[in-house]
Amino acid sequence: MGAQQLRDGLRMGTTPHGATNERQAAEYVRGMFGGIARQYDLLNHLLSFNLDKRWRRRTVNRVLRIVPAREARILDLCCGTGDVMIELERSRGAAVLGADFCHPMLTTAAEKIGRARLRSTLFEADGLTLPLAGDSLDAITIAFGFRNFANYQKGLEEMLRVLKPGGVAAILEFSQPKNAVFARLYDWFSAVLLPRIGGLISGSRAAYTYLPESIRKFPNAELLAERMREAGFRTVEYELMTFGAVALHIGRK
């Protein structure tokens, strides 16, 4: 895929098979995640060899170094089953907000929060139209959810809208490995093993075919940083993890 195609792709959003517009893309993603919510944590840990825990912990640590105050208002967007949100509350000793537009994911997150006796608040919402006032958040985290947005530019603009001046957005997302040998191994694992293992355990091969395809279509770390700057974020920086397979972007309003 050429650089211009990648730029065009980031202006649009996720493109599930058969979806021809943003509404259809969003409906596909919501339904797909709803169908795998119960097996989502198990497969995340299994298919990443537990590296996903390290990636999320790194994200939480970076955010809390920038926004350390207990009274800070933090939203974990596309919170899924709540792993980042739970890590945030445990690390800072104060509740956070968690939002997702997939109800079964929120149900699983609520059960985990209850078992852990935590106080974070969940609400159901689309990341493109958050029911929050402008300039109302100190920080937003989003882990492996951004590439599933139906419109990436709208997602960045909405995050910028609800952040306070000086607020921080942290986007943890899969990227394109830079090491050629690792990239070939990564592509083989994603294209061959991931759909088979994910499909067998979750019962949805389609979901674990879509997920690696969405990673392959998603632009690289530098292009995402460029789009964050174009949306209005300042001092955008990113770090690569696991040979560039994952990138953590930090941008300020």
Phi and psi in degrees as GROMACS dihedral restraints (atoms count N, CA, C in turn):
[ dihedral_restraints ]
;  ai    aj    ak    al  type     phi  dphi    fc
    3     4     5     6     1   -79.0    20    10
    4     5     6     7     1   168.5    20    10
    6     7     8     9     1   -62.2    20    10
    7     8     9    10     1   -40.0    20    10
    9    10    11    12     1   -65.9    20    10
   10    11    12    13     1   -39.2    20    10
   12    13    14    15     1   -62.9    20    10
   13    14    15    16     1   -39.9    20    10
   15    16    17    18     1   -63.4    20    10
   16    17    18    19     1   -41.9    20    10
   18    19    20    21     1   -62.5    20    10
   19    20    21    22     1   -44.4    20    10
   21    22    23    24     1   -62.0    20    10
   22    23    24    25     1   -40.5    20    10
   24    25    26    27     1   -62.2    20    10
   25    26    27    28     1   -39.1    20    10
   27    28    29    30     1   -72.7    20    10
   28    29    30    31     1   -22.2    20    10
   30    31    32    33     1   -73.3    20    10
   31    32    33    34     1   -24.4    20    10
   33    34    35    36     1   -94.5    20    10
   34    35    36    37     1  -117.0    20    10
   36    37    38    39     1  -173.1    20    10
   37    38    39    40     1  -165.2    20    10
   39    40    41    42     1   -62.7    20    10
   40    41    42    43     1   149.3    20    10
   42    43    44    45     1  -130.2    20    10
   43    44    45    46     1    73.5    20    10
   45    46    47    48     1   -61.5    20    10
   46    47    48    49     1   152.2    20    10
   48    49    50    51     1   -60.0    20    10
   49    50    51    52     1   127.8    20    10
   51    52    53    54     1    92.7    20    10
   52    53    54    55     1   -13.9    20    10
   54    55    56    57     1   -84.1    20    10
   55    56    57    58     1   130.6    20    10
   57    58    59    60     1  -113.9    20    10
   58    59    60    61     1    -3.7    20    10
   60    61    62    63     1  -152.7    20    10
   61    62    63    64     1   175.3    20    10
   63    64    65    66     1   -62.8    20    10
   64    65    66    67     1   -40.0    20    10
   66    67    68    69     1   -62.2    20    10
   67    68    69    70     1   -45.7    20    10
   69    70    71    72     1   -65.9    20    10
   70    71    72    73     1   -38.6    20    10
   72    73    74    75     1   -62.3    20    10
   73    74    75    76     1   -44.6    20    10
   75    76    77    78     1   -65.0    20    10
   76    77    78    79     1   -41.4    20    10
   78    79    80    81     1   -64.3    20    10
   79    80    81    82     1   -39.3    20    10
   81    82    83    84     1   -62.6    20    10
   82    83    84    85     1   -48.1    20    10
   84    85    86    87     1   -62.3    20    10
   85    86    87    88     1   -44.6    20    10
   87    88    89    90     1   -60.3    20    10
   88    89    90    91     1   -47.6    20    10
   90    91    92    93     1   -66.6    20    10
   91    92    93    94     1   -39.1    20    10
   93    94    95    96     1   -64.0    20    10
   94    95    96    97     1   -47.8    20    10
   96    97    98    99     1   -68.2    20    10
   97    98    99   100     1   -33.7    20    10
   99   100   101   102     1   -61.0    20    10
  100   101   102   103     1   -34.5    20    10
  102   103   104   105     1   -75.4    20    10
  103   104   105   106     1   -18.7    20    10
  105   106   107   108     1  -117.1    20    10
  106   107   108   109     1    10.9    20    10
  108   109   110   111     1   -56.6    20    10
  109   110   111   112     1   -41.1    20    10
  111   112   113   114     1   -70.2    20    10
  112   113   114   115     1   -29.0    20    10
  114   115   116   117     1  -101.0    20    10
  115   116   117   118     1     1.4    20    10
  117   118   119   120     1   -62.6    20    10
  118   119   120   121     1   -47.9    20    10
  120   121   122   123     1   -63.0    20    10
  121   122   123   124     1   -47.6    20    10
  123   124   125   126     1   -56.6    20    10
  124   125   126   127     1   -47.2    20    10
  126   127   128   129     1   -71.3    20    10
  127   128   129   130     1   -35.5    20    10
  129   130   131   132     1   -56.5    20    10
  130   131   132   133     1   -48.9    20    10
  132   133   134   135     1   -69.3    20    10
  133   134   135   136     1   -43.0    20    10
  135   136   137   138     1   -65.8    20    10
  136   137   138   139     1   -49.2    20    10
  138   139   140   141     1   -76.4    20    10
  139   140   141   142     1   -18.1    20    10
  141   142   143   144     1  -101.6    20    10
  142   143   144   145     1     4.2    20    10
  144   145   146   147     1    57.3    20    10
  145   146   147   148     1    35.9    20    10
  147   148   149   150     1    69.4    20    10
  148   149   150   151     1     7.0    20    10
  150   151   152   153     1   -67.7    20    10
  151   152   153   154     1   -24.5    20    10
  153   154   155   156     1   -60.3    20    10
  154   155   156   157     1   -31.3    20    10
  156   157   158   159     1   -65.5    20    10
  157   158   159   160     1   -41.2    20    10
  159   160   161   162     1   -66.5    20    10
  160   161   162   163     1   -41.5    20    10
  162   163   164   165     1   -62.8    20    10
  163   164   165   166     1   -44.5    20    10
  165   166   167   168     1   -66.6    20    10
  166   167   168   169     1   -41.2    20    10
  168   169   170   171     1   -63.2    20    10
  169   170   171   172     1   -39.1    20    10
  171   172   173   174     1   -61.8    20    10
  172   173   174   175     1   -40.9    20    10
  174   175   176   177     1   -62.3    20    10
  175   176   177   178     1   -47.9    20    10
  177   178   179   180     1   -60.4    20    10
  178   179   180   181     1   -45.0    20    10
  180   181   182   183     1   -62.3    20    10
  181   182   183   184     1   -41.5    20    10
  183   184   185   186     1   -63.8    20    10
  184   185   186   187     1   -44.5    20    10
  186   187   188   189     1   -64.6    20    10
  187   188   189   190     1   -43.3    20    10
  189   190   191   192     1   -73.8    20    10
  190   191   192   193     1   -19.2    20    10
  192   193   194   195     1   -72.8    20    10
  193   194   195   196     1   -31.0    20    10
  195   196   197   198     1   -85.0    20    10
  196   197   198   199     1   -38.1    20    10
  198   199   200   201     1  -124.1    20    10
  199   200   201   202     1    77.1    20    10
  201   202   203   204     1   -82.6    20    10
  202   203   204   205     1   -18.1    20    10
  204   205   206   207     1   -65.6    20    10
  205   206   207   208     1   135.7    20    10
  207   208   209   210     1   -63.1    20    10
  208   209   210   211     1   -29.4    20    10
  210   211   212   213     1   -82.8    20    10
  211   212   213   214     1    -3.1    20    10
  213   214   215   216     1   -61.7    20    10
  214   215   216   217     1   144.0    20    10
  216   217   218   219     1   -98.7    20    10
  217   218   219   220     1   114.0    20    10
  219   220   221   222     1  -120.1    20    10
  220   221   222   223     1   134.7    20    10
  222   223   224   225     1  -115.3    20    10
  223   224   225   226     1   128.9    20    10
  225   226   227   228     1   -96.4    20    10
  226   227   228   229     1   106.2    20    10
  228   229   230   231     1   -88.2    20    10
  229   230   231   232     1   145.6    20    10
  231   232   233   234     1    52.9    20    10
  232   233   234   235     1    50.8    20    10
  234   235   236   237     1   -69.0    20    10
  235   236   237   238     1   -16.2    20    10
  237   238   239   240     1    57.6    20    10
  238   239   240   241     1  -128.3    20    10
  240   241   242   243     1   -86.1    20    10
  241   242   243   244     1     4.9    20    10
  243   244   245   246     1    95.6    20    10
  244   245   246   247     1    11.3    20    10
  246   247   248   249     1   -60.9    20    10
  247   248   249   250     1   -46.6    20    10
  249   250   251   252     1   -68.1    20    10
  250   251   252   253     1   -42.1    20    10
  252   253   254   255     1   -59.6    20    10
  253   254   255   256     1   -43.7    20    10
  255   256   257   258     1   -65.3    20    10
  256   257   258   259     1   -42.9    20    10
  258   259   260   261     1   -62.9    20    10
  259   260   261   262     1   -38.9    20    10
  261   262   263   264     1   -62.7    20    10
  262   263   264   265     1   -47.9    20    10
  264   265   266   267     1   -64.8    20    10
  265   266   267   268     1   -42.6    20    10
  267   268   269   270     1   -64.9    20    10
  268   269   270   271     1   -37.3    20    10
  270   271   272   273     1   -75.7    20    10
  271   272   273   274     1   -35.6    20    10
  273   274   275   276     1  -100.2    20    10
  274   275   276   277     1   -13.2    20    10
  276   277   278   279     1    73.1    20    10
  277   278   279   280     1    23.9    20    10
  279   280   281   282     1  -148.9    20    10
  280   281   282   283     1   151.0    20    10
  282   283   284   285     1   -67.6    20    10
  283   284   285   286     1   154.4    20    10
  285   286   287   288     1  -128.8    20    10
  286   287   288   289     1   177.5    20    10
  288   289   290   291     1  -103.7    20    10
  289   290   291   292     1   147.9    20    10
  291   292   293   294     1  -134.4    20    10
  292   293   294   295     1   132.3    20    10
  294   295   296   297     1  -131.5    20    10
  295   296   297   298     1   142.3    20    10
  297   298   299   300     1  -155.2    20    10
  298   299   300   301     1   154.0    20    10
  300   301   302   303     1  -100.4    20    10
  301   302   303   304     1     6.5    20    10
  303   304   305   306     1  -107.7    20    10
  304   305   306   307     1   108.5    20    10
  306   307   308   309     1   -61.1    20    10
  307   308   309   310     1   -44.0    20    10
  309   310   311   312     1   -59.6    20    10
  310   311   312   313     1   -33.9    20    10
  312   313   314   315     1   -64.2    20    10
  313   314   315   316     1   -44.0    20    10
  315   316   317   318     1   -64.2    20    10
  316   317   318   319     1   -35.9    20    10
  318   319   320   321     1   -61.9    20    10
  319   320   321   322     1   -44.4    20    10
  321   322   323   324     1   -64.0    20    10
  322   323   324   325     1   -42.1    20    10
  324   325   326   327     1   -61.5    20    10
  325   326   327   328     1   -42.5    20    10
  327   328   329   330     1   -62.4    20    10
  328   329   330   331     1   -38.9    20    10
  330   331   332   333     1   -64.2    20    10
  331   332   333   334     1   -41.5    20    10
  333   334   335   336     1   -66.8    20    10
  334   335   336   337     1   -41.1    20    10
  336   337   338   339     1   -63.4    20    10
  337   338   339   340     1   -41.3    20    10
  339   340   341   342     1   -63.3    20    10
  340   341   342   343     1   -45.1    20    10
  342   343   344   345     1   -62.9    20    10
  343   344   345   346     1   -34.8    20    10
  345   346   347   348     1   -83.2    20    10
  346   347   348   349     1    -4.8    20    10
  348   349   350   351     1    57.8    20    10
  349   350   351   352     1    44.6    20    10
  351   352   353   354     1  -101.1    20    10
  352   353   354   355     1   173.2    20    10
  354   355   356   357     1  -120.9    20    10
  355   356   357   358     1     5.1    20    10
  357   358   359   360     1   -61.4    20    10
  358   359   360   361     1   151.0    20    10
  360   361   362   363     1  -107.6    20    10
  361   362   363   364     1   131.7    20    10
  363   364   365   366     1  -105.5    20    10
  364   365   366   367     1   145.9    20    10
  366   367   368   369     1  -149.3    20    10
  367   368   369   370     1   151.6    20    10
  369   370   371   372     1   -91.3    20    10
  370   371   372   373     1   123.9    20    10
  372   373   374   375     1  -163.3    20    10
  373   374   375   376     1   151.1    20    10
  375   376   377   378     1   -83.4    20    10
  376   377   378   379     1   132.2    20    10
  378   379   380   381     1   -64.1    20    10
  379   380   381   382     1   -14.8    20    10
  381   382   383   384     1   -86.7    20    10
  382   383   384   385     1   -15.7    20    10
  384   385   386   387     1  -143.3    20    10
  385   386   387   388     1    73.6    20    10
  387   388   389   390     1   -74.2    20    10
  388   389   390   391     1   137.3    20    10
  390   391   392   393     1   -82.5    20    10
  391   392   393   394     1    53.1    20    10
  393   394   395   396     1  -129.3    20    10
  394   395   396   397     1   148.6    20    10
  396   397   398   399     1   -69.8    20    10
  397   398   399   400     1   153.7    20    10
  399   400   401   402     1   -63.7    20    10
  400   401   402   403     1   151.6    20    10
  402   403   404   405     1    55.6    20    10
  403   404   405   406     1    42.4    20    10
  405   406   407   408     1  -116.1    20    10
  406   407   408   409     1    -7.7    20    10
  408   409   410   411     1  -120.1    20    10
  409   410   411   412     1   146.5    20    10
  411   412   413   414     1   -88.7    20    10
  412   413   414   415     1   -27.6    20    10
  414   415   416   417     1  -157.8    20    10
  415   416   417   418     1   150.3    20    10
  417   418   419   420     1  -129.6    20    10
  418   419   420   421     1   132.7    20    10
  420   421   422   423     1  -113.6    20    10
  421   422   423   424     1   147.5    20    10
  423   424   425   426     1  -148.4    20    10
  424   425   426   427     1   115.0    20    10
  426   427   428   429     1  -112.2    20    10
  427   428   429   430     1   112.2    20    10
  429   430   431   432     1    59.1    20    10
  430   431   432   433     1    29.5    20    10
  432   433   434   435     1  -117.6    20    10
  433   434   435   436     1   -22.4    20    10
  435   436   437   438     1   -63.4    20    10
  436   437   438   439     1   -40.3    20    10
  438   439   440   441     1   -68.1    20    10
  439   440   441   442     1   -11.5    20    10
  441   442   443   444     1   -92.4    20    10
  442   443   444   445     1     0.6    20    10
  444   445   446   447     1   -65.5    20    10
  445   446   447   448     1   143.9    20    10
  447   448   449   450     1   -73.2    20    10
  448   449   450   451     1   -19.2    20    10
  450   451   452   453     1  -149.0    20    10
  451   452   453   454     1   107.3    20    10
  453   454   455   456     1   -66.6    20    10
  454   455   456   457     1   -41.3    20    10
  456   457   458   459     1   -65.1    20    10
  457   458   459   460     1   -42.7    20    10
  459   460   461   462     1   -61.4    20    10
  460   461   462   463     1   -36.8    20    10
  462   463   464   465     1   -63.7    20    10
  463   464   465   466     1   -43.8    20    10
  465   466   467   468     1   -64.8    20    10
  466   467   468   469     1   -42.8    20    10
  468   469   470   471     1   -65.9    20    10
  469   470   471   472     1   -34.8    20    10
  471   472   473   474     1   -70.6    20    10
  472   473   474   475     1   -40.2    20    10
  474   475   476   477     1   -61.2    20    10
  475   476   477   478     1   -42.6    20    10
  477   478   479   480     1   -63.3    20    10
  478   479   480   481     1   -39.5    20    10
  480   481   482   483     1   -59.9    20    10
  481   482   483   484     1   -45.2    20    10
  483   484   485   486     1   -85.8    20    10
  484   485   486   487     1   -11.4    20    10
  486   487   488   489     1   -78.1    20    10
  487   488   489   490     1   143.9    20    10
  489   490   491   492     1   -71.1    20    10
  490   491   492   493     1   156.7    20    10
  492   493   494   495     1   -54.1    20    10
  493   494   495   496     1   129.0    20    10
  495   496   497   498     1    88.8    20    10
  496   497   498   499     1    -7.6    20    10
  498   499   500   501     1   -67.0    20    10
  499   500   501   502     1   161.7    20    10
  501   502   503   504     1  -121.1    20    10
  502   503   504   505     1   135.6    20    10
  504   505   506   507     1  -112.0    20    10
  505   506   507   508     1   130.2    20    10
  507   508   509   510     1  -120.0    20    10
  508   509   510   511     1   114.6    20    10
  510   511   512   513     1  -111.4    20    10
  511   512   513   514     1   111.7    20    10
  513   514   515   516     1  -100.0    20    10
  514   515   516   517     1   121.0    20    10
  516   517   518   519     1  -151.4    20    10
  517   518   519   520     1   155.7    20    10
  519   520   521   522     1   -66.5    20    10
  520   521   522   523     1   151.2    20    10
  522   523   524   525     1  -138.9    20    10
  523   524   525   526     1  -162.1    20    10
  525   526   527   528     1  -106.8    20    10
  526   527   528   529     1   114.2    20    10
  528   529   530   531     1   -56.6    20    10
  529   530   531   532     1   140.8    20    10
  531   532   533   534     1   -89.2    20    10
  532   533   534   535     1   -30.7    20    10
  534   535   536   537     1   -73.3    20    10
  535   536   537   538     1   123.3    20    10
  537   538   539   540     1   -62.2    20    10
  538   539   540   541     1   -41.9    20    10
  540   541   542   543     1   -66.4    20    10
  541   542   543   544     1   -47.2    20    10
  543   544   545   546     1   -64.2    20    10
  544   545   546   547     1   -37.1    20    10
  546   547   548   549     1   -61.5    20    10
  547   548   549   550     1   -40.6    20    10
  549   550   551   552     1   -66.5    20    10
  550   551   552   553     1   -42.6    20    10
  552   553   554   555     1   -63.6    20    10
  553   554   555   556     1   -42.6    20    10
  555   556   557   558     1   -62.3    20    10
  556   557   558   559     1   -43.3    20    10
  558   559   560   561     1   -63.5    20    10
  559   560   561   562     1   -42.1    20    10
  561   562   563   564     1   -64.4    20    10
  562   563   564   565     1   -45.6    20    10
  564   565   566   567     1   -60.5    20    10
  565   566   567   568     1   -44.2    20    10
  567   568   569   570     1   -67.6    20    10
  568   569   570   571     1   -39.7    20    10
  570   571   572   573     1   -82.3    20    10
  571   572   573   574     1   -29.7    20    10
  573   574   575   576     1  -109.4    20    10
  574   575   576   577     1   -58.6    20    10
  576   577   578   579     1   -76.6    20    10
  577   578   579   580     1   -42.4    20    10
  579   580   581   582     1   -58.7    20    10
  580   581   582   583     1   -48.1    20    10
  582   583   584   585     1   -63.0    20    10
  583   584   585   586     1   -34.9    20    10
  585   586   587   588     1   -69.9    20    10
  586   587   588   589     1   -50.2    20    10
  588   589   590   591     1   -68.2    20    10
  589   590   591   592     1   -47.4    20    10
  591   592   593   594     1   -61.6    20    10
  592   593   594   595     1   -42.4    20    10
  594   595   596   597     1   -65.2    20    10
  595   596   597   598     1   -39.5    20    10
  597   598   599   600     1   -65.3    20    10
  598   599   600   601     1   -43.9    20    10
  600   601   602   603     1   -79.6    20    10
  601   602   603   604     1   -40.8    20    10
  603   604   605   606     1   -86.5    20    10
  604   605   606   607     1   -21.5    20    10
  606   607   608   609     1    82.7    20    10
  607   608   609   610     1     5.1    20    10
  609   610   611   612     1  -130.2    20    10
  610   611   612   613     1    89.2    20    10
  612   613   614   615     1   -64.6    20    10
  613   614   615   616     1   -32.7    20    10
  615   616   617   618     1   -59.6    20    10
  616   617   618   619     1   -40.8    20    10
  618   619   620   621     1   -63.2    20    10
  619   620   621   622     1   -43.1    20    10
  621   622   623   624     1   -88.7    20    10
  622   623   624   625     1     6.2    20    10
  624   625   626   627     1   -94.6    20    10
  625   626   627   628     1   -41.4    20    10
  627   628   629   630     1   -60.8    20    10
  628   629   630   631     1   -44.8    20    10
  630   631   632   633     1   -59.1    20    10
  631   632   633   634     1   -50.6    20    10
  633   634   635   636     1   -67.3    20    10
  634   635   636   637     1   -31.4    20    10
  636   637   638   639     1   -64.4    20    10
  637   638   639   640     1   -38.6    20    10
  639   640   641   642     1   -66.0    20    10
  640   641   642   643     1   -31.7    20    10
  642   643   644   645     1   -69.5    20    10
  643   644   645   646     1   -44.2    20    10
  645   646   647   648     1   -63.8    20    10
  646   647   648   649     1   -34.5    20    10
  648   649   650   651     1   -80.0    20    10
  649   650   651   652     1   -19.1    20    10
  651   652   653   654     1   -76.5    20    10
  652   653   654   655     1   136.7    20    10
  654   655   656   657     1   -64.4    20    10
  655   656   657   658     1   164.5    20    10
  657   658   659   660     1   -75.5    20    10
  658   659   660   661     1   175.8    20    10
  660   661   662   663     1   -63.2    20    10
  661   662   663   664     1   -40.2    20    10
  663   664   665   666     1   -66.6    20    10
  664   665   666   667     1   -37.8    20    10
  666   667   668   669     1   -69.7    20    10
  667   668   669   670     1   -35.6    20    10
  669   670   671   672     1   -65.4    20    10
  670   671   672   673     1   -42.1    20    10
  672   673   674   675     1   -59.8    20    10
  673   674   675   676     1   -40.0    20    10
  675   676   677   678     1   -62.9    20    10
  676   677   678   679     1   -42.1    20    10
  678   679   680   681     1   -69.2    20    10
  679   680   681   682     1   -33.8    20    10
  681   682   683   684     1   -63.9    20    10
  682   683   684   685     1   -41.1    20    10
  684   685   686   687     1   -65.1    20    10
  685   686   687   688     1   -41.9    20    10
  687   688   689   690     1   -63.9    20    10
  688   689   690   691     1   -32.3    20    10
  690   691   692   693     1   -73.5    20    10
  691   692   693   694     1   -16.4    20    10
  693   694   695   696     1   122.2    20    10
  694   695   696   697     1    -2.4    20    10
  696   697   698   699     1   -71.9    20    10
  697   698   699   700     1   149.4    20    10
  699   700   701   702     1  -119.0    20    10
  700   701   702   703     1   161.4    20    10
  702   703   704   705     1    45.0    20    10
  703   704   705   706     1    49.9    20    10
  705   706   707   708     1   -76.1    20    10
  706   707   708   709     1   130.9    20    10
  708   709   710   711     1  -140.7    20    10
  709   710   711   712     1   162.1    20    10
  711   712   713   714     1  -147.7    20    10
  712   713   714   715     1   155.2    20    10
  714   715   716   717     1  -127.9    20    10
  715   716   717   718     1   143.7    20    10
  717   718   719   720     1   -98.0    20    10
  718   719   720   721     1   143.8    20    10
  720   721   722   723     1  -129.0    20    10
  721   722   723   724     1   154.3    20    10
  723   724   725   726     1    51.1    20    10
  724   725   726   727     1    59.9    20    10
  726   727   728   729     1    60.3    20    10
  727   728   729   730     1    26.1    20    10
  729   730   731   732     1    88.4    20    10
  730   731   732   733     1     5.5    20    10
  732   733   734   735     1   -69.5    20    10
  733   734   735   736     1   -23.8    20    10
  735   736   737   738     1  -133.0    20    10
  736   737   738   739     1   142.7    20    10
  738   739   740   741     1  -130.6    20    10
  739   740   741   742     1   139.4    20    10
  741   742   743   744     1  -112.1    20    10
  742   743   744   745     1   114.8    20    10
  744   745   746   747     1  -100.5    20    10
  745   746   747   748     1   135.7    20    10
  747   748   749   750     1  -122.5    20    10
  748   749   750   751     1   123.9    20    10
  750   751   752   753     1  -133.2    20    10
  751   752   753   754     1   146.2    20    10
  753   754   755   756     1  -111.1    20    10
  754   755   756   757     1   149.0    20    10
